[in-house]
Amino acid sequence: MLNRETVWSLPPKAHGRLFITRFAPAAYETLRGDRLKAAMEKKLPKLQFWKQAGARTLLVLENGDMALSNHWGILEATDAALAGRLERPDEVWLVDTTIESEWTVCCLIRDGVGFPDDETPHRFLFFKPADLDAVR
């Protein structure tokens, strides 16, 4: 779809130029919640099996959407997807892969607390994917 719009704040040299913009699908927050609920349905029963066997459970989520997602929005959607569930992971981690050369990792939830490392020097961890070993 092409939409022509004149914006008063653009300088004269920008008049007549074509600017590419992004748009969000309708109800994208609902779509995010649906994806997280589906992930919980698939993964949490597997984690619960190991939790009952005495293991500490970690759920790792990946974000590859720089335009519409961030760790706050994903935490809120994760909290909503976990609401009312008896089986809950001990920790939920987010790996942000939007920048191909450097991934950002943070703990979203630990033992029911959102952003447990918020006030610490290791709130965000950074990894270069090229430096990681492939696991098969």
Residue pairs with C-beta under 8 A, 6 or more apart in sequence:
6 15
22 67
24 67
24 68
25 31
28 68
29 73
29 77
32 69
32 73
32 74
32 77
33 77
33 80
33 81
36 61
36 74
36 77
36 78
36 80
36 81
37 81
39 61
39 81
40 81
40 82
40 85
43 59
44 59
44 85
44 87
44 88
44 89
45 87
47 57
47 58
47 59
47 87
47 89
48 57
48 87
50 57
51 57
51 87
51 89
51 90
56 90
56 91
57 89
57 90
57 91
58 89
58 90
58 91
58 92
58 93
59 89
59 91
59 92
59 93
60 92
60 93
60 94
60 95
61 74
61 78
61 92
61 93
61 94
61 95
61 108
62 94
62 95
62 96
62 97
63 69
63 70
63 71
63 74
63 94
63 95
63 96
63 97
63 98
64 96
64 97
64 98
65 98
66 98
66 99
71 94
71 96
71 106
71 108
71 115
74 94
74 108
75 94
75 108
75 109
75 114
75 115
78 92
78 108
78 109
79 109
79 114
82 88
82 109
88 112
89 109
90 110
90 111
91 107
91 109
91 110
91 111
92 107
92 108
92 109
93 105
93 106
93 107
93 108
94 105
94 106
94 107
94 108
95 103
95 104
95 105
96 103
96 104
96 105
96 106
97 103
97 129
100 129
101 128
101 129
101 130
102 126
102 127
102 128
102 129
103 126
103 127
103 128
103 129
104 124
104 125
104 126
105 124
105 125
105 126
105 127
106 115
106 117
106 123
106 124
106 125
107 115
107 116
107 117
108 114
108 115
109 116
110 116
110 117
115 123
117 123
